[in-house]
Amino acid sequence: MEFGIAMATSADSWKLVQRAEELGFSHAWFYDTQMLSADCFVAMGAAAVKTNRIRLGTGVLVPTNRIAPVAANAFASLNRLAPGRIDFGVGTGFTARRAMGLSAMRLDDMEDYIQTVYALLRKDTIEITLEGLPRKIRFLNPDHGLINIDDPIALHVSAYGPPMNLMIRLGQWPRQARVRLSRCIAPRTKRWQGGRTAAFPCRRLQMPYRAMWNLPGALNPQMPAI
């Protein structure tokens, strides 16, 4: 079993993450909640150079905060600083979008976003719509040592509310994505909706991922290291 921490991101979150590493935590998750906290990628970059073992992830990234090529580049840049320790946590952005008067994004759009990010991390040339027109894009110099797309970046999907539906649809996603944990989610996956429980059939996953839940807790900086 692994234990991680999640935090409202601050510019100096690296201090908390460094302490969490000393205490034996496996993961650190940075909120992507503009208008409420600091930028997650800035904070993760600082944590990447201040730690050695703990995994660093967006907890969770909100796709509408930045276009997919920008997110792919950010993850690849972090992966250069902390090879193999970067995680792509993603959700529909309920809190972050509410902070701007918006509702959570559509699951179909989130699925397309994840597809695009991982296609770019595979060095694929893909066609996406930018400013209303289809455009072919790819990393132009991935082998010049500026970024790292060789070490895997694991995918973690938020398990709160509607995103559970997306987990069921993951069986449609490509097997090539270099992420971890291939398994079949429970024979009947359930979610809570309006006070009632709804059930969905299980499918064999073709794209590995991990589901994310948060439990409330606190990390005391004065605790002795393990």
C-alpha positions, 0 to 999 in steps of 0.5 A: 500500500502506498500513501501520498499527500495532496495540497493546496499548491503554494509557490513553496510547496516543495518544503512540504513535499521534501518533508513528506519524502523524509517521512516515507510518503510515496506521492505528492499531489498538487492542486491545479486550482487557479484563482485559489492556489498557486500554479501547479507546474511551477510548484512541481518544478521546484519540488522536482529539484528538491527531492529524490524519490517521491513521485510528483503529480497534478492532483488533478490537472484541469484540461481547460486550464491549458491546451493539450500541447502545453500540458504535454510539454509541461509534463515532459519538462518536469520529467527531465527534472525528475525522470520517471517520477512524474504523474498525470492526474486529471479530472473534470475541474469542478472546483477550479472551473467553479472558481470562474463561474463554470461547471465541470467540463464534458467527459468526452472532451477530457478523454480527447485531451488525454488522448492528445497528451499521450500521443504527443508524449509518444512522439506521434504527429497528430492533428488537432483543432487550434483556433478553429482550424485543423493543425498537425503538431508534434514535438520538434526536437524531443531528442535534444535533451530539453525534455524527457519523453522516454521515461513513462508518465503514469495516468491517474483519473479522478474517481469523484462523481461523473469521471467514474463513467469515463473509467468505464470507457477507458476500454476504448483507449489505445494500449500504447500509452506508457502508463501503469497498472493494467487491471479490470475495475470491479465487476460492477462499478458504482457511483453515487448520484442524487442519493441513489447508486447506479451500476455499470458493467466492467470492461477489460482496460486497454489503457492502464490507469489508476483511480484517485481518491482523497482522504482528509488528513494532515501532515505535521512538519514536526513529526520525526522522520521514519 
